[in-house]
Amino acid sequence: MLLLLKGADIYAPEKLGKKDLLIAGSTIAAIEDQIEIESEHVQVIDCKNKMITPGFVDSLVHITGGGGEGGYTTRTPEVQLTDLTLSGITSLVAALGTDSVTRSLEGMLAKAKELNELGVSCFTYSGSYHVPLKTITGCLQKDICLISECIGVGEVAIADHRASQIDYRQLAKVASDARVGGMLSGKSGIVSIHMGDGKTQFDLLYQVAEKTDIPLSQFYPTHVNRSQSLLDAGVELCAKGGAIDFTTSSTESSIRDGEIKCSKGLKYFLDKGGNIERITFSSDGHASLPEFNSNGELTSINVGYESSLYSEVKDSVKQENIPIELALQTITSSPARILGLLNKGRLKVGFDADLNIIENSSMDINCVISQGRIMVSDGKAIVKGTFEL
Ligand code: ZN
């Protein structure tokens, strides 16, 4: 029941130096310069030349598949446990996305429960792209208040041709219901916003903040790296008290069409004086990723990949020279704080023992521990979903 990790460089995500870390059950019990326990009940892992980071927090994964914008044959598959664990993800938030017709919140909740039973921490958003919202109980406040996995609502789509074209009053109603549901249950009640490439950008969020008593911080807009113009507007939103999220799953054609690679976008954001605590990455895992040729014709369709979450942090460090303790915040402490996930996203005594052991030189993930349980060892999954080979 005790796991002792010896001699790693600890990034909590802030740099703590070389320490030993003790896990008791599912909790971090101690982080000290030296911890010595001699007992047959202690499993010791030598972490020489390795670092330990918090388990990664992915604020947007389509666990029951997403998209299908190219017809029925393009419906993307469900996520598997090892898609997450091999990517170092120990906490995630599930969302429906575009398709709330052939996929349901009930099905997604069951899938979230499956992932929780398998050992990661899976939370959910009520609703989908569309307003009026679909919910499980018939009421957003009730969903957040009474369903333990449900922490907020989204992705509500704005500035997008697929969105419900709502006005600020309708968005304010969604946000206030989420806020009250969150207050009653000790959750964030966060409103995840899918940003399209429409010209109105963040106008609706500003209108809600100006004309009602709901603060900008209630909203968590994602896909903000989809264009330079939206990224610039996102820098401004953060300066005014908002927070933004970048999507790490990408394709060559979307980058060619003006999407900003996350690592480069993070560098740009920091160079513009952006506050590192207000920017996060998420994978948009298992969303559909269509590829178009220069005539705009669909040439292929892929699936968003959870592994892109950490890849972009690695690229931020290796290609953009951003200090690792800053880059890590985008997928650990910052999303956990914005989502209101207590005991997640940090290496701290009393917090959940969700952590990754990573090679110092290659930055490859060697070992993944979720709630004190070893899920990945020597880069290989040792815990798998029921139907995974
Ligand atoms: Zn989206």
Residues whose N, C-alpha, C, O or C-beta is under 5 A from the ligand:
A	BS01	ZN	E155 H194
